[in-house]
């Protein structure tokens, strides 16, 4: 392992050296000959899903001294692939003025690597209360009292349902429910042609379903960096998934998903599954599908009958690169982009609190190929009646923690070991990751 890390370090240094030789040792954002400041803006979101041409044009018209150089690093809309290329660019010495991350784990890792500029000074100079202007619970963009970005797209975790399938089964769109009731719905919705439920492969989401419905965001590790693996809802989450797939036969088996490389969009929009836990970004991101059935939305199921309707939330966060030569201008861009720019872009629900939610949702639906497919009423109700969980910026090694956990969780879901063995092994593996990073 040490030898592998040494080789990777040497490769990274060689890449940085060659890049320096090729550009005189420095990659700058640069000034245009006409006096405009050019900002390099890095993202994984393509034109179809970002409406960048119209959005950037609007910004540049309102800020004539700033030009945006858009860098869409991937074509497949994969934030993981994007981050790999972004990290390579950073290692090669590229100047990064503005960058986006899609989760608190991804943000935290770049903060730990020194890639992100804190924005506290800029917020103080502007005199804004960031907690009032934005739904910061969605972003976890603060750590030790500092902020490392502003949230743009607001994502509430919820359940996406095929309304026609509900009607055929005589089921109402839930306004509040438990995971036991979710299981009942999955059974009622399952037919010879489809599963009632679909759970994808993400260990940060589909392996911790019940953990995501708690008041606080102590997932696999706590805010103080200690293990949270004794939390009973972790084991209960895995058991819930196993029961849906292996006992009730109402959800696509995990083995099928990984062997056939199934995708949640494909399964839901081709009507191979009636419902799936997902995030509210799916209001417009249909991945090229054109559903002819109405899409209904329900709150995240409760762990216990008397609980509030807690829902984990997340956001795409826009941050300033630590090596940017134009940080003031970069801050100006992310402030505009996460407020007025979100309305111009009209592709997702903003984390900006000064918006009319119904108007936003109606406008978003109008941009889709079939506006009638979006049940705006149930989506609005779900968002407005979900209680955001408290969150914190996790440790920079959170991805390693999830990888360790997932290795054991997969063995359980594939029937290779029982739940007790799985949790014992997972607990030890997570502890090893924590100890290695102290």
matplotlib code that plots the C-alpha trace (Angstrom):
import matplotlib.pyplot as plt

x = [0.0, 2.8, 4.6, 1.4, 0.9, 4.5, 4.1, 0.9, 2.7, 5.6, 3.2, 1.3, 4.6, 5.7, 2.4, 2.7, 6.3, 5.5, 2.6, 4.8, 7.4, 4.7, 3.3, 6.2, 5.5, 2.1, -1.4, -3.3, -6.9, -5.6, -6.9, -8.5, -6.9, -10.1, -9.6, -12.1, -11.3, -11.7, -12.8, -12.3, -15.5, -15.3, -18.4, -19.7, -23.1, -23.6, -25.5, -28.7, -28.9, -27.2, -28.5, -25.1, -25.1, -28.1, -27.1, -23.5, -24.7, -27.0, -24.2, -21.8, -24.3, -24.9, -21.1, -19.4, -16.0, -16.1, -15.9, -16.7, -14.6, -16.8, -15.0, -17.3, -14.8, -17.0, -19.8, -21.5, -22.8, -20.8, -19.7, -17.2, -15.5, -15.5, -13.8, -11.0, -10.2, -10.6, -8.1, -5.6, -5.9, -5.3, -2.2, -0.9, -1.1, -4.2, -5.7, -9.3, -11.4, -14.8, -15.6, -18.7, -19.1, -22.2, -22.0, -20.6, -18.2, -16.8, -16.5, -14.9, -12.2, -11.2, -11.2, -8.9, -6.6, -6.4, -8.2, -11.0, -10.9, -13.0, -15.5, -16.1, -14.4, -16.5, -19.7, -18.7, -17.8, -21.2, -22.9, -25.3, -26.6, -25.8, -28.1, -31.1, -30.2, -29.7, -30.9, -27.5, -28.8, -28.7, -25.0, -22.9, -20.8, -19.4, -16.7, -15.4, -17.4, -16.1, -17.9, -16.4, -19.0, -22.6, -25.4, -27.0, -29.2, -31.3, -32.1, -34.6, -34.6, -38.0, -39.8, -40.6, -43.7, -45.5, -49.0, -50.7, -49.4, -50.7, -54.1, -54.2, -53.4, -56.0, -53.3, -53.2, -50.1, -48.7, -48.4, -46.7, -45.7, -43.3, -40.8, -43.1, -45.8, -43.3, -42.8, -46.6, -46.8, -43.9, -45.8, -49.1, -47.3, -45.3, -46.7, -45.4, -44.1, -42.5, -41.1, -42.9, -39.6, -36.1, -33.0, -29.8, -26.2, -25.0, -23.9, -24.2, -27.9, -29.5, -27.6, -28.5, -32.1, -33.2, -30.2, -31.2, -34.5, -33.1, -32.9, -29.1, -26.7, -24.6, -24.2, -21.3, -19.1, -20.1, -19.4, -16.4, -14.9, -15.7, -17.5, -21.3, -21.4, -23.3, -26.3, -29.0, -30.6, -27.5, -28.1, -31.9, -31.3, -29.4, -32.0, -34.8, -33.1, -32.5, -36.2, -37.5, -35.2, -34.9, -37.9, -40.8, -39.4, -40.8, -37.6, -34.9, -32.3, -28.9, -27.2, -29.2, -28.5, -24.7, -24.5, -26.8, -25.6, -29.1, -29.8, -32.5, -33.6, -33.9, -35.9, -38.3, -39.0, -39.3, -41.9, -39.9, -40.3, -43.1, -41.2, -37.7, -36.1, -34.3, -33.7, -35.8, -33.2, -35.2, -38.0, -36.2, -33.3, -35.0, -31.9, -33.4, -36.5, -39.9, -42.4, -46.0, -47.2, -47.6, -44.8, -46.0, -43.8, -44.0, -42.1, -39.2, -40.7, -40.4, -38.5, -41.2, -44.9, -44.7, -41.5, -41.6, -41.1, -37.3, -35.5, -31.8, -31.0, -28.0, -26.9, -24.5, -22.0, -20.2, -16.7, -13.8, -10.5, -7.7, -5.2, -7.4, -6.0, -9.4, -11.2, -13.3, -14.7, -15.2, -17.2, -19.3, -20.0, -21.0, -23.3, -25.1, -25.2, -26.7, -29.4, -30.6, -28.6, -30.6, -33.8, -32.2, -30.9, -34.3, -33.1, -33.3, -34.8, -32.6, -31.3, -31.9, -34.7, -36.1, -38.0, -41.6, -41.5, -44.7, -43.6, -40.2, -41.6, -44.1, -41.4, -39.2, -41.9, -42.5, -38.9, -39.5, -40.7, -43.9, -44.9, -48.0, -45.8, -44.8, -47.3, -46.4, -48.9, -47.4, -43.8, -44.5, -46.3, -43.4, -40.7, -42.6, -43.5, -40.1, -38.0, -34.3, -31.9, -29.0, -25.8, -22.1, -19.2, -17.8, -14.2, -12.2, -11.8, -15.5, -15.3, -12.9, -15.3, -18.2, -16.0, -15.1, -18.7, -19.9, -17.5, -19.2, -22.7, -22.4, -21.5, -24.7, -26.9, -25.4, -26.1, -22.5, -22.7, -25.3, -26.2, -24.4, -21.2, -21.6, -22.0, -19.1, -16.8, -18.1, -17.6, -14.0, -13.3, -14.6, -12.6, -9.5, -10.1, -10.7, -7.5, -5.4, -6.5, -6.0]
y = [0.0, 2.4, 1.6, 2.2, 5.6, 6.5, 5.6, 7.7, 10.6, 10.4, 10.3, 13.3, 15.2, 14.4, 15.6, 18.9, 19.3, 18.6, 21.0, 23.7, 23.2, 23.6, 26.9, 28.6, 27.1, 28.8, 28.5, 31.7, 32.7, 35.7, 39.1, 39.6, 42.3, 44.3, 44.4, 41.7, 39.3, 35.7, 33.1, 29.4, 27.6, 23.8, 21.6, 18.1, 19.5, 19.6, 22.2, 20.2, 20.0, 23.3, 25.8, 27.4, 29.4, 31.5, 31.6, 32.8, 35.3, 36.8, 37.0, 38.6, 41.2, 42.1, 42.0, 43.4, 43.3, 39.5, 36.7, 33.0, 30.3, 27.2, 23.9, 20.9, 18.2, 15.2, 14.4, 11.7, 13.9, 11.7, 13.9, 11.1, 11.1, 14.9, 15.0, 12.7, 15.1, 18.1, 16.7, 15.9, 19.5, 20.8, 18.6, 19.8, 23.4, 24.6, 27.8, 26.9, 30.0, 28.4, 24.7, 22.7, 19.7, 17.5, 16.3, 17.2, 14.3, 15.6, 19.1, 18.0, 16.0, 19.1, 21.3, 18.9, 18.9, 22.7, 23.3, 25.5, 29.1, 29.9, 32.6, 34.0, 37.3, 37.8, 37.1, 39.5, 42.2, 41.9, 41.8, 38.9, 36.2, 33.2, 31.0, 33.2, 33.7, 30.0, 26.7, 25.8, 22.5, 21.2, 21.9, 21.2, 24.0, 24.9, 23.4, 24.7, 27.8, 28.5, 28.3, 26.9, 27.5, 28.5, 26.0, 26.2, 23.2, 22.2, 18.5, 17.0, 13.2, 11.8, 8.9, 9.1, 7.1, 6.1, 7.6, 5.3, 2.2, 3.7, 4.2, 0.7, -0.7, 1.5, 3.3, 7.0, 9.2, 9.1, 12.3, 10.7, 7.0, 4.6, 2.2, -0.6, 1.1, 1.5, -2.2, -2.7, -0.4, -2.2, -5.5, -4.1, -2.5, -5.6, -7.5, -10.2, -7.3, -5.1, -4.6, -2.3, -0.8, -0.1, 0.7, 1.6, 0.8, 3.9, 2.9, 6.5, 6.4, 3.1, 1.2, 3.7, 4.5, 4.6, 6.6, 9.3, 9.7, 10.8, 14.3, 14.5, 13.5, 11.1, 8.6, 6.1, 8.5, 11.3, 15.0, 14.5, 11.9, 8.9, 5.8, 5.7, 2.0, 1.1, 3.1, 0.4, 2.1, 1.2, -2.5, -1.9, -0.1, -3.1, -5.5, -3.4, -3.7, -7.4, -8.0, -6.1, -7.9, -11.4, -12.1, -9.9, -10.1, -6.6, -4.8, -5.6, -7.9, -6.3, -9.1, -8.2, -4.5, -4.9, -7.8, -6.2, -2.7, -1.4, 2.3, 3.9, 6.2, 3.3, 1.1, 3.8, 5.6, 2.3, 1.3, -1.7, -0.3, 1.7, 3.7, 4.6, 6.7, 9.5, 13.2, 16.1, 16.9, 14.3, 16.8, 17.6, 15.2, 12.4, 11.2, 11.3, 9.5, 10.9, 9.5, 9.4, 8.7, 11.3, 11.3, 11.6, 12.4, 11.4, 12.3, 10.2, 7.4, 7.7, 5.2, 5.3, 6.3, 9.3, 10.8, 14.1, 13.7, 14.1, 14.2, 14.4, 17.2, 18.0, 20.6, 21.2, 23.7, 26.4, 27.2, 29.4, 27.8, 28.4, 29.2, 31.6, 35.0, 36.5, 35.5, 38.7, 38.2, 34.5, 35.3, 37.8, 35.0, 32.3, 34.8, 35.7, 32.1, 30.7, 33.4, 35.2, 32.7, 29.8, 31.4, 32.2, 28.6, 27.2, 23.6, 22.8, 23.9, 26.7, 26.6, 30.4, 31.0, 34.1, 32.2, 31.2, 27.3, 26.7, 29.2, 27.5, 24.0, 25.1, 26.8, 23.7, 21.4, 23.7, 23.0, 19.3, 17.4, 16.6, 19.2, 17.2, 14.4, 16.3, 16.3, 19.7, 19.5, 16.4, 17.6, 21.0, 19.3, 16.9, 19.7, 22.0, 19.3, 17.7, 18.6, 18.9, 16.9, 18.7, 18.2, 18.9, 18.8, 15.3, 14.1, 14.3, 10.5, 9.9, 8.2, 5.6, 5.0, 4.3, 2.0, 0.0, -0.3, -1.1, -4.0, -5.8, -4.6, -6.1, -9.5, -9.4, -8.3, -11.0, -13.7, -14.4, -13.6, -12.9, -9.5, -9.9, -10.9, -8.0, -5.4, -6.7, -6.7, -3.3, -1.8, -3.0, -1.8, 1.7, 1.9, 0.9, 3.8, 6.3, 5.2, 5.4, 9.0, 10.3]
z = [0.0, 0.9, -2.4, -4.3, -2.7, -3.4, -7.1, -7.3, -5.7, -8.1, -11.1, -9.8, -9.3, -12.9, -14.3, -12.4, -13.6, -17.2, -17.0, -15.5, -18.2, -20.9, -19.6, -18.0, -14.5, -14.1, -15.4, -14.9, -15.3, -17.2, -18.3, -21.7, -23.9, -23.5, -19.8, -18.8, -16.1, -17.3, -14.7, -15.3, -14.1, -13.7, -13.7, -14.8, -15.8, -19.6, -21.6, -21.8, -18.0, -17.2, -19.8, -19.5, -22.7, -21.7, -18.1, -18.6, -21.2, -18.7, -16.1, -18.5, -19.6, -15.9, -15.2, -18.3, -16.7, -16.2, -18.8, -17.9, -19.4, -18.9, -18.4, -18.7, -17.9, -18.8, -21.3, -19.3, -16.4, -13.9, -11.0, -10.0, -13.4, -13.3, -9.9, -11.1, -14.0, -11.7, -9.2, -12.0, -13.3, -9.8, -9.4, -12.8, -11.5, -13.4, -12.0, -10.8, -10.2, -9.6, -9.1, -8.3, -6.0, -5.7, -2.1, 1.3, 1.0, -2.3, -0.9, 2.3, 0.4, -1.6, 1.5, 3.2, 0.1, 0.2, -3.1, -1.7, -0.5, 2.7, 1.9, 5.4, 4.7, 1.5, 3.4, 6.2, 3.7, 2.0, 5.3, 4.7, 7.0, 4.9, 6.9, 6.1, 2.4, 1.7, 2.9, 4.2, 5.7, 2.1, 1.6, 4.7, 3.3, 6.7, 8.9, 12.2, 11.7, 8.2, 4.9, 1.8, -0.8, -1.5, -2.4, -5.9, -6.6, -3.6, -3.3, -0.9, -0.5, -1.3, -3.1, -6.8, -7.8, -11.0, -10.5, -13.0, -11.1, -7.8, -9.4, -10.9, -7.4, -5.7, -3.7, -2.7, -3.0, 0.5, 2.4, 5.4, 5.9, 7.4, 5.9, 6.8, 4.7, 1.9, 2.0, 1.8, -1.2, -2.9, -2.4, -3.8, -6.8, -7.8, -10.7, -13.2, -15.3, -12.8, -9.3, -6.9, -5.7, -7.1, -4.9, -6.8, -5.8, -4.1, -0.6, 0.6, -0.2, -0.7, 2.0, 4.8, 4.0, 7.6, 8.8, 6.3, 8.0, 11.4, 13.0, 12.7, 10.0, 12.0, 9.2, 9.5, 11.5, 13.8, 13.7, 16.0, 13.7, 15.8, 14.5, 14.5, 13.5, 16.7, 15.5, 15.1, 12.1, 10.0, 10.4, 10.0, 6.7, 5.3, 6.6, 5.0, 1.6, 2.0, 3.0, 0.0, -2.5, -1.1, 1.1, -0.3, -3.9, -4.4, -5.4, -8.0, -6.5, -5.9, -7.8, -10.9, -10.6, -10.6, -13.1, -15.6, -14.9, -14.4, -13.8, -11.7, -14.6, -16.9, -14.5, -13.4, -16.6, -18.6, -16.0, -14.8, -11.3, -9.7, -7.1, -6.1, -3.3, -5.0, -4.8, -6.1, -8.8, -10.8, -11.5, -14.7, -15.1, -17.0, -18.8, -22.3, -21.3, -22.1, -19.5, -20.6, -17.1, -14.3, -11.8, -8.2, -5.2, -1.5, 1.6, 2.9, 5.0, 8.7, 10.9, 13.5, 13.3, 15.6, 14.0, 12.1, 8.3, 8.4, 5.1, 4.3, 1.8, -0.3, -2.8, -5.6, -4.0, -5.9, -4.4, -5.1, -6.0, -3.5, -6.3, -8.2, -9.0, -9.1, -5.9, -5.6, -9.1, -8.4, -5.3, -7.4, -9.8, -7.3, -5.4, -8.7, -9.9, -6.7, -6.6, -9.8, -12.0, -10.7, -12.0, -15.3, -15.6, -14.7, -14.4, -10.7, -7.3, -5.9, -2.3, -2.4, 0.1, -1.6, -4.2, -4.8, -4.6, -6.6, -9.3, -9.5, -9.8, -12.4, -14.4, -14.1, -15.3, -18.3, -19.5, -19.8, -22.8, -21.1, -18.4, -17.5, -16.3, -13.2, -10.4, -9.1, -6.2, -4.6, -5.2, -3.6, -0.6, -0.1, -0.1, 2.1, 4.7, 4.9, 8.0, 6.9, 9.0, 10.7, 8.9, 9.1, 6.7, 7.1, 7.3, 4.1, 4.2, 4.2, 0.8, 2.2, 5.1, 2.7, 0.5, 3.6, 4.6, 1.1, 0.8, 3.7, 2.8, -0.6, 0.8, 2.9, 0.0, -2.2, 0.5, 1.2, 5.0, 7.6, 9.0, 12.4, 10.6, 8.2, 10.9, 12.9, 9.9, 8.7, 12.2, 12.3, 8.7, 9.4, 12.7, 10.7, 8.2, 11.1, 12.8, 9.6, 9.1, 12.6]

ax = plt.figure().add_subplot(projection="3d")
ax.plot(x, y, z, "-o")
ax.set_aspect("equal")
plt.show()
